């Protein structure tokens, strides 16, 4: 299984299905099962994400510091990497406001599309790496046990 490290709050927005894409300036040929790993620290304080907080103001999700502090440096879900789309002006225009403010949308970059997202009941601590990386057999086993994949 491959994994992708994503900084908070973007990792959780994917898991909560509030966004469908992760934006990157690179692509890969890999498609399939992928672990979503929340980076070990945020890029900036939570209050810097005013646009996201405003969009989620009436939502029932727990978008707060204690939640994020409990997820840093952990695999928080698995998903299917369905496709990687080259960003065009047309693709960008089709995105919701929340999708656009929770990514770096610019023609020529890439939108990684995730489906079948399954949150882990107990996030698993593991050191992330840049790019796509391989999840150890031991961690895969822990994921399978939590999600009853066997």
TIRO-2110 file (N, C-alpha, C; in Angstrom, 1 decimal):
// TIRO-2110
0.9, -1.2, 0.0, N, 1, A
0.0, 0.0, 0.0, CA, 1, A
0.9, 1.2, 0.0, C, 1, A
0.5, 2.2, -0.8, N, 2, A
1.2, 3.5, -0.8, CA, 2, A
0.6, 4.4, 0.2, C, 2, A
1.3, 5.5, 0.5, N, 3, A
0.8, 6.5, 1.4, CA, 3, A
1.2, 7.9, 0.9, C, 3, A
0.4, 8.9, 1.3, N, 4, A
0.7, 10.3, 1.0, CA, 4, A
0.5, 11.1, 2.2, C, 4, A
1.6, 11.9, 2.6, N, 5, A
1.5, 12.8, 3.7, CA, 5, A
0.9, 14.1, 3.3, C, 5, A
-0.1, 14.5, 4.0, N, 6, A
-0.9, 15.7, 3.7, CA, 6, A
-1.0, 16.6, 5.0, C, 6, A
-0.6, 17.8, 4.9, N, 7, A
-0.7, 18.7, 6.1, CA, 7, A
-2.2, 18.8, 6.5, C, 7, A
-2.3, 19.1, 7.8, N, 8, A
-3.6, 19.5, 8.3, CA, 8, A
-3.8, 21.0, 8.0, C, 8, A
-5.0, 21.4, 7.8, N, 9, A
-6.3, 20.7, 7.9, CA, 9, A
-6.7, 20.0, 6.6, C, 9, A
-5.9, 20.0, 5.6, N, 10, A
-6.3, 19.4, 4.3, CA, 10, A
-6.5, 17.9, 4.4, C, 10, A
-5.7, 17.2, 5.2, N, 11, A
-5.9, 15.8, 5.3, CA, 11, A
-7.2, 15.4, 5.9, C, 11, A
-7.6, 16.1, 7.0, N, 12, A
-9.0, 15.8, 7.6, CA, 12, A
-10.1, 16.3, 6.7, C, 12, A
-9.9, 17.3, 5.9, N, 13, A
-11.0, 17.7, 5.0, CA, 13, A
-11.3, 16.7, 4.0, C, 13, A
-10.2, 16.0, 3.5, N, 14, A
-10.4, 14.8, 2.6, CA, 14, A
-11.2, 13.7, 3.3, C, 14, A
-10.7, 13.4, 4.5, N, 15, A
-11.3, 12.3, 5.3, CA, 15, A
-12.8, 12.6, 5.6, C, 15, A
-13.1, 13.8, 5.9, N, 16, A
-14.5, 14.2, 6.2, CA, 16, A
-15.3, 14.4, 4.9, C, 16, A
-14.7, 14.2, 3.7, N, 17, A
-15.3, 14.3, 2.4, CA, 17, A
-15.8, 15.8, 2.2, C, 17, A
-15.1, 16.7, 2.7, N, 18, A
-15.4, 18.1, 2.5, CA, 18, A
-14.6, 18.6, 1.3, C, 18, A
-13.6, 17.9, 0.9, N, 19, A
-12.9, 18.1, -0.3, CA, 19, A
-12.6, 16.8, -1.0, C, 19, A
-12.4, 16.8, -2.3, N, 20, A
-12.3, 15.6, -3.1, CA, 20, A
-10.9, 15.5, -3.6, C, 20, A
-10.2, 16.6, -3.7, N, 21, A
-8.9, 16.6, -4.4, CA, 21, A
-7.8, 17.1, -3.4, C, 21, A
-6.6, 16.6, -3.6, N, 22, A
-5.4, 17.1, -3.0, CA, 22, A
-4.6, 17.7, -4.2, C, 22, A
-4.1, 18.9, -4.0, N, 23, A
-3.4, 19.6, -5.1, CA, 23, A
-1.9, 19.4, -4.9, C, 23, A
-1.2, 19.2, -6.0, N, 24, A
0.2, 18.9, -6.0, CA, 24, A
0.8, 19.5, -7.3, C, 24, A
2.1, 19.7, -7.3, N, 25, A
2.8, 20.2, -8.5, CA, 25, A
3.4, 19.0, -9.3, C, 25, A
3.1, 17.8, -8.9, N, 26, A
3.7, 16.6, -9.5, CA, 26, A
2.6, 15.6, -9.6, C, 26, A
2.9, 14.6, -10.5, N, 27, A
1.9, 13.5, -10.7, CA, 27, A
2.7, 12.2, -10.6, C, 27, A
2.0, 11.1, -10.5, N, 28, A
2.5, 9.7, -10.6, CA, 28, A
1.6, 8.9, -11.4, C, 28, A
2.1, 7.7, -11.8, N, 29, A
1.2, 6.8, -12.6, CA, 29, A
0.4, 5.9, -11.7, C, 29, A
0.8, 5.9, -10.4, N, 30, A
0.1, 5.0, -9.4, CA, 30, A
-1.4, 5.4, -9.3, C, 30, A
-2.3, 4.4, -9.3, N, 31, A
-3.7, 4.5, -8.9, CA, 31, A
-4.0, 3.4, -8.0, C, 31, A
-4.9, 3.6, -7.0, N, 32, A
-5.3, 2.5, -6.2, CA, 32, A
-5.3, 2.9, -4.7, C, 32, A
-5.2, 1.9, -3.9, N, 33, A
-5.3, 2.1, -2.4, CA, 33, A
-4.2, 2.9, -1.9, C, 33, A
-4.5, 3.9, -1.0, N, 34, A
-3.5, 4.8, -0.5, CA, 34, A
-3.9, 5.2, 0.9, C, 34, A
-2.9, 5.2, 1.8, N, 35, A
-3.1, 5.7, 3.2, CA, 35, A
-3.0, 7.2, 3.2, C, 35, A
-3.8, 7.9, 3.9, N, 36, A
-3.8, 9.3, 4.1, CA, 36, A
-3.1, 9.6, 5.4, C, 36, A
-1.9, 10.2, 5.4, N, 37, A
-1.1, 10.5, 6.6, CA, 37, A
-1.1, 11.9, 6.8, C, 37, A
-1.5, 12.3, 8.1, N, 38, A
-1.5, 13.7, 8.4, CA, 38, A
-0.1, 14.1, 8.8, C, 38, A
0.5, 15.2, 8.2, N, 39, A
1.8, 15.6, 8.5, CA, 39, A
2.0, 15.8, 10.0, C, 39, A
3.3, 15.8, 10.4, N, 40, A
3.6, 15.9, 11.9, CA, 40, A
3.4, 17.3, 12.5, C, 40, A
3.2, 18.3, 11.7, N, 41, A
2.9, 19.6, 12.2, CA, 41, A
2.2, 20.4, 11.1, C, 41, A
1.4, 21.4, 11.6, N, 42, A
0.6, 22.2, 10.6, CA, 42, A
1.6, 23.2, 9.9, C, 42, A
1.1, 23.7, 8.8, N, 43, A
1.9, 24.8, 8.1, CA, 43, A
1.8, 26.1, 8.8, C, 43, A
0.6, 26.3, 9.4, N, 44, A
0.4, 27.5, 10.2, CA, 44, A
-0.7, 27.3, 11.2, C, 44, A
-1.0, 28.2, 12.1, N, 45, A
-2.0, 28.0, 13.1, CA, 45, A
-3.4, 27.9, 12.5, C, 45, A
-4.3, 27.2, 13.2, N, 46, A
-5.6, 26.9, 12.7, CA, 46, A
-6.4, 28.2, 12.3, C, 46, A
-6.2, 29.2, 13.1, N, 47, A
-6.9, 30.5, 12.8, CA, 47, A
-6.5, 31.1, 11.5, C, 47, A
-5.4, 30.7, 10.9, N, 48, A
-5.1, 31.2, 9.6, CA, 48, A
-5.9, 30.7, 8.5, C, 48, A
-6.8, 29.7, 8.8, N, 49, A
-7.6, 29.1, 7.8, CA, 49, A
-9.1, 29.6, 7.9, C, 49, A
-9.2, 30.9, 7.9, N, 50, A
-10.5, 31.6, 8.1, CA, 50, A
-11.5, 31.2, 7.1, C, 50, A
-11.1, 31.1, 5.8, N, 51, A
-12.1, 30.8, 4.8, CA, 51, A
-12.6, 29.4, 5.0, C, 51, A
-11.8, 28.4, 5.4, N, 52, A
-12.2, 27.1, 5.7, CA, 52, A
-13.1, 27.0, 6.9, C, 52, A
-12.7, 27.7, 7.9, N, 53, A
-13.5, 27.8, 9.2, CA, 53, A
-14.9, 28.3, 8.9, C, 53, A
-15.0, 29.4, 8.1, N, 54, A
-16.2, 30.0, 7.7, CA, 54, A
-17.1, 29.0, 7.0, C, 54, A
-16.5, 28.3, 6.0, N, 55, A
-17.3, 27.4, 5.2, CA, 55, A
-17.9, 26.3, 6.1, C, 55, A
-17.2, 25.9, 7.2, N, 56, A
-17.6, 24.8, 8.0, CA, 56, A
-18.4, 25.2, 9.3, C, 56, A
-18.7, 26.5, 9.4, N, 57, A
-19.3, 27.1, 10.6, CA, 57, A
-20.6, 26.3, 11.0, C, 57, A
-21.4, 25.8, 10.1, N, 58, A
-22.6, 25.2, 10.5, CA, 58, A
-22.5, 23.6, 10.4, C, 58, A
-21.3, 23.1, 10.3, N, 59, A
-21.0, 21.7, 10.2, CA, 59, A
-20.9, 21.1, 11.5, C, 59, A
-21.1, 19.8, 11.6, N, 60, A
-21.1, 19.1, 12.9, CA, 60, A
-19.7, 18.5, 13.1, C, 60, A
-18.7, 18.6, 12.2, N, 61, A
-17.4, 18.0, 12.4, CA, 61, A
-16.6, 18.8, 13.4, C, 61, A
-15.7, 18.1, 14.0, N, 62, A
-14.8, 18.7, 15.1, CA, 62, A
-13.6, 19.3, 14.5, C, 62, A
-13.7, 20.5, 14.1, N, 63, A
-12.6, 21.3, 13.4, CA, 63, A
-12.0, 22.2, 14.5, C, 63, A
-11.2, 21.6, 15.4, N, 64, A
-10.6, 22.3, 16.5, CA, 64, A
-9.2, 21.8, 16.8, C, 64, A
-8.4, 22.6, 17.6, N, 65, A
-7.0, 22.3, 17.9, CA, 65, A
-6.9, 20.9, 18.6, C, 65, A
-7.7, 20.6, 19.6, N, 66, A
-7.4, 19.2, 20.2, CA, 66, A
-7.5, 18.1, 19.2, C, 66, A
-8.5, 18.2, 18.2, N, 67, A
-8.6, 17.1, 17.2, CA, 67, A
-7.3, 17.1, 16.4, C, 67, A
-6.9, 18.2, 15.9, N, 68, A
-5.7, 18.2, 15.0, CA, 68, A
-4.5, 17.8, 15.7, C, 68, A
-4.3, 18.2, 17.0, N, 69, A
-3.1, 17.8, 17.8, CA, 69, A
-3.1, 16.3, 17.9, C, 69, A
-4.3, 15.6, 17.9, N, 70, A
-4.3, 14.2, 18.1, CA, 70, A
-4.0, 13.4, 16.8, C, 70, A
-3.9, 14.1, 15.7, N, 71, A
-3.8, 13.5, 14.4, CA, 71, A
-2.4, 13.7, 13.8, C, 71, A
-1.6, 14.6, 14.2, N, 72, A
-0.3, 14.9, 13.6, CA, 72, A
0.6, 13.7, 13.6, C, 72, A
1.2, 13.4, 12.5, N, 73, A
2.1, 12.3, 12.3, CA, 73, A
1.5, 10.9, 12.3, C, 73, A
0.2, 10.9, 11.9, N, 74, A
-0.5, 9.6, 12.0, CA, 74, A
-1.3, 9.3, 10.7, C, 74, A
-1.4, 8.0, 10.3, N, 75, A
-2.3, 7.6, 9.2, CA, 75, A
-3.7, 7.7, 9.8, C, 75, A
-4.5, 8.5, 9.1, N, 76, A
-5.9, 8.8, 9.6, CA, 76, A
-7.0, 8.1, 8.8, C, 76, A
-6.6, 7.6, 7.6, N, 77, A
-7.6, 7.0, 6.7, CA, 77, A
-6.9, 6.3, 5.6, C, 77, A
-7.7, 5.5, 4.9, N, 78, A
-7.3, 4.9, 3.6, CA, 78, A
-8.3, 5.4, 2.6, C, 78, A
-7.9, 5.4, 1.4, N, 79, A
-8.8, 5.9, 0.3, CA, 79, A
-8.3, 5.2, -1.0, C, 79, A
-9.0, 5.5, -2.1, N, 80, A
-8.6, 5.1, -3.4, CA, 80, A
-8.2, 6.3, -4.1, C, 80, A
-6.9, 6.3, -4.6, N, 81, A
-6.5, 7.4, -5.5, CA, 81, A
-7.1, 7.0, -6.9, C, 81, A
-8.2, 7.7, -7.3, N, 82, A
-8.9, 7.3, -8.5, CA, 82, A
-8.2, 7.9, -9.7, C, 82, A
-7.7, 9.1, -9.7, N, 83, A
-7.1, 9.7, -10.8, CA, 83, A
-6.3, 10.9, -10.4, C, 83, A
-5.5, 11.4, -11.3, N, 84, A
-4.7, 12.6, -11.1, CA, 84, A
-5.0, 13.5, -12.4, C, 84, A
-5.6, 14.6, -12.2, N, 85, A
-6.1, 15.5, -13.3, CA, 85, A
-5.1, 16.7, -13.4, C, 85, A
-4.8, 17.0, -14.7, N, 86, A
-4.0, 18.2, -15.0, CA, 86, A
-5.0, 19.3, -14.8, C, 86, A
-4.6, 20.3, -14.0, N, 87, A
-5.5, 21.5, -13.8, CA, 87, A
-5.6, 22.4, -15.0, C, 87, A
-6.8, 22.7, -15.3, N, 88, A
-7.1, 23.6, -16.4, CA, 88, A
-8.0, 24.7, -15.8, C, 88, A
-8.2, 25.8, -16.5, N, 89, A
-9.1, 26.8, -16.0, CA, 89, A
-10.5, 26.3, -15.9, C, 89, A
-10.9, 25.4, -16.8, N, 90, A
-12.3, 24.8, -16.8, CA, 90, A
-12.4, 23.9, -15.5, C, 90, A
-11.5, 23.1, -15.2, N, 91, A
-11.5, 22.2, -14.0, CA, 91, A
-11.6, 23.1, -12.8, C, 91, A
-10.8, 24.1, -12.7, N, 92, A
-10.8, 25.0, -11.5, CA, 92, A
-12.1, 25.7, -11.3, C, 92, A
-12.7, 26.1, -12.4, N, 93, A
-14.0, 26.8, -12.3, CA, 93, A
-15.1, 25.9, -11.8, C, 93, A
-15.0, 24.6, -12.0, N, 94, A
-16.0, 23.6, -11.5, CA, 94, A
-16.0, 23.4, -10.0, C, 94, A
-14.9, 23.8, -9.4, N, 95, A
-14.7, 23.4, -8.0, CA, 95, A
-15.5, 24.4, -7.0, C, 95, A
-15.9, 23.8, -5.9, N, 96, A
-16.6, 24.6, -4.9, CA, 96, A
-15.6, 25.6, -4.3, C, 96, A
-16.2, 26.6, -3.6, N, 97, A
-15.4, 27.6, -2.9, CA, 97, A
-14.5, 26.9, -1.9, C, 97, A
-15.0, 25.9, -1.1, N, 98, A
-14.2, 25.2, -0.1, CA, 98, A
-13.1, 24.4, -0.8, C, 98, A
-13.4, 23.8, -1.9, N, 99, A
-12.3, 23.0, -2.6, CA, 99, A
-11.2, 24.0, -3.0, C, 99, A
-11.6, 25.1, -3.6, N, 100, A
-10.6, 26.1, -4.1, CA, 100, A
-9.7, 26.7, -2.9, C, 100, A
-10.3, 27.0, -1.8, N, 101, A
-9.6, 27.6, -0.7, CA, 101, A
-8.8, 26.5, 0.1, C, 101, A
-9.0, 25.3, -0.1, N, 102, A
-8.3, 24.2, 0.6, CA, 102, A
-7.3, 23.5, -0.3, C, 102, A
-6.8, 24.2, -1.3, N, 103, A
-5.8, 23.7, -2.2, CA, 103, A
-5.1, 24.8, -3.0, C, 103, A
-4.1, 24.5, -3.7, N, 104, A
-3.4, 25.5, -4.5, CA, 104, A
-3.8, 25.2, -6.0, C, 104, A
-4.8, 25.8, -6.4, N, 105, A
-5.4, 25.6, -7.7, CA, 105, A
-4.8, 26.6, -8.7, C, 105, A
-4.1, 26.1, -9.7, N, 106, A
-3.4, 26.9, -10.7, CA, 106, A
-3.2, 26.0, -12.0, C, 106, A
-3.6, 26.5, -13.2, N, 107, A
-3.4, 25.7, -14.4, CA, 107, A
-2.0, 25.2, -14.4, C, 107, A
-1.9, 23.9, -14.8, N, 108, A
-0.6, 23.3, -15.0, CA, 108, A
-0.2, 22.4, -13.8, C, 108, A
-0.9, 22.6, -12.6, N, 109, A
-0.7, 21.8, -11.5, CA, 109, A
-1.6, 20.6, -11.6, C, 109, A
-1.6, 19.7, -10.5, N, 110, A
-2.4, 18.5, -10.6, CA, 110, A
-3.3, 18.4, -9.4, C, 110, A
-4.5, 17.8, -9.7, N, 111, A
-5.5, 17.6, -8.7, CA, 111, A
-5.7, 16.1, -8.5, C, 111, A
-5.3, 15.6, -7.4, N, 112, A
-5.3, 14.2, -7.0, CA, 112, A
-6.7, 13.9, -6.5, C, 112, A
-7.5, 13.0, -7.2, N, 113, A
-8.9, 12.7, -6.9, CA, 113, A
-9.0, 11.4, -6.0, C, 113, A
-9.6, 11.6, -4.8, N, 114, A
-9.7, 10.5, -3.9, CA, 114, A
-11.2, 10.1, -3.8, C, 114, A
-11.4, 8.8, -3.7, N, 115, A
-12.7, 8.2, -3.5, CA, 115, A
-12.6, 7.1, -2.4, C, 115, A
-13.8, 6.5, -2.0, N, 116, A
-13.8, 5.4, -1.1, CA, 116, A
-13.0, 5.7, 0.2, C, 116, A
-13.2, 6.8, 0.8, N, 117, A
-12.4, 7.2, 1.9, CA, 117, A
-12.9, 6.5, 3.2, C, 117, A
-12.0, 5.8, 3.9, N, 118, A
-12.4, 5.1, 5.1, CA, 118, A
-11.6, 5.6, 6.3, C, 118, A
-12.1, 6.4, 7.2, N, 119, A
-11.4, 6.9, 8.4, CA, 119, A
-11.0, 5.7, 9.3, C, 119, A
-9.8, 5.8, 9.9, N, 120, A
-9.4, 4.8, 10.9, CA, 120, A
-10.0, 5.2, 12.3, C, 120, A
-10.6, 4.3, 13.0, N, 121, A
-11.1, 4.6, 14.3, CA, 121, A
-10.0, 5.1, 15.3, C, 121, A
-8.8, 4.5, 15.1, N, 122, A
-7.6, 4.9, 15.9, CA, 122, A
-6.5, 5.3, 15.0, C, 122, A
-6.2, 6.5, 14.7, N, 123, A
-5.1, 6.9, 13.8, CA, 123, A
-3.8, 6.2, 14.3, C, 123, A
-3.0, 5.8, 13.3, N, 124, A
-1.7, 5.1, 13.6, CA, 124, A
-0.5, 6.0, 13.5, C, 124, A
0.3, 6.1, 14.5, N, 125, A
1.5, 6.9, 14.4, CA, 125, A
2.5, 6.3, 13.5, C, 125, A
3.0, 7.1, 12.6, N, 126, A
4.1, 6.6, 11.7, CA, 126, A
4.8, 7.8, 11.1, C, 126, A
6.0, 7.6, 10.8, N, 127, A
6.8, 8.8, 10.2, CA, 127, A
6.4, 8.9, 8.7, C, 127, A
6.1, 10.0, 8.3, N, 128, A
5.8, 10.3, 6.9, CA, 128, A
7.0, 10.6, 6.1, C, 128, A
6.9, 10.6, 4.8, N, 129, A
8.0, 10.8, 3.9, CA, 129, A
7.5, 11.7, 2.8, C, 129, A
8.4, 12.4, 2.1, N, 130, A
7.9, 13.2, 0.9, CA, 130, A
7.5, 12.2, -0.2, C, 130, A
6.6, 12.8, -1.1, N, 131, A
6.1, 12.0, -2.2, CA, 131, A
5.2, 10.8, -1.8, C, 131, A
5.1, 9.9, -2.7, N, 132, A
4.3, 8.6, -2.4, CA, 132, A
5.3, 7.7, -1.7, C, 132, A
4.9, 7.1, -0.6, N, 133, A
5.8, 6.2, 0.1, CA, 133, A
5.1, 4.9, 0.4, C, 133, A
5.8, 3.8, 0.7, N, 134, A
5.3, 2.5, 1.0, CA, 134, A
5.0, 2.4, 2.5, C, 134, A
3.8, 1.8, 2.8, N, 135, A
3.4, 1.5, 4.2, CA, 135, A
4.0, 0.2, 4.5, C, 135, A
4.6, 0.0, 5.7, N, 136, A
5.1, -1.2, 6.1, CA, 136, A
4.1, -2.3, 6.3, C, 136, A
4.5, -3.6, 6.2, N, 137, A
3.5, -4.7, 6.4, CA, 137, A
2.8, -4.6, 7.7, C, 137, A
3.6, -4.2, 8.8, N, 138, A
3.1, -4.1, 10.1, CA, 138, A
1.9, -3.1, 10.2, C, 138, A
2.2, -1.9, 9.6, N, 139, A
1.2, -0.9, 9.6, CA, 139, A
0.0, -1.3, 8.7, C, 139, A
0.2, -1.9, 7.6, N, 140, A
-0.9, -2.4, 6.8, CA, 140, A
-1.8, -3.4, 7.6, C, 140, A
-1.1, -4.2, 8.4, N, 141, A
-1.9, -5.2, 9.2, CA, 141, A
-2.8, -4.4, 10.2, C, 141, A
-2.2, -3.4, 10.8, N, 142, A
-3.0, -2.6, 11.8, CA, 142, A
-4.2, -1.9, 11.1, C, 142, A
-3.9, -1.4, 9.9, N, 143, A
-5.0, -0.8, 9.2, CA, 143, A
-6.1, -1.8, 8.9, C, 143, A
-5.7, -3.0, 8.4, N, 144, A
-6.7, -4.1, 8.1, CA, 144, A
-7.5, -4.5, 9.3, C, 144, A
-6.8, -4.6, 10.4, N, 145, A
-7.5, -5.0, 11.6, CA, 145, A
-8.6, -3.9, 12.0, C, 145, A
-8.2, -2.7, 11.9, N, 146, A
-9.1, -1.6, 12.3, CA, 146, A
-10.3, -1.5, 11.4, C, 146, A
-10.1, -1.7, 10.1, N, 147, A
-11.2, -1.6, 9.1, CA, 147, A
-11.8, -3.0, 8.7, C, 147, A
-11.2, -4.0, 9.4, N, 148, A
-11.7, -5.4, 9.1, CA, 148, A
-11.7, -5.7, 7.6, C, 148, A
-10.5, -5.5, 7.0, N, 149, A
-10.3, -5.7, 5.6, CA, 149, A
-10.0, -7.1, 5.2, C, 149, A
-9.6, -7.9, 6.2, N, 150, A
-9.2, -9.3, 5.9, CA, 150, A
-10.4, -10.2, 5.8, C, 150, A
END
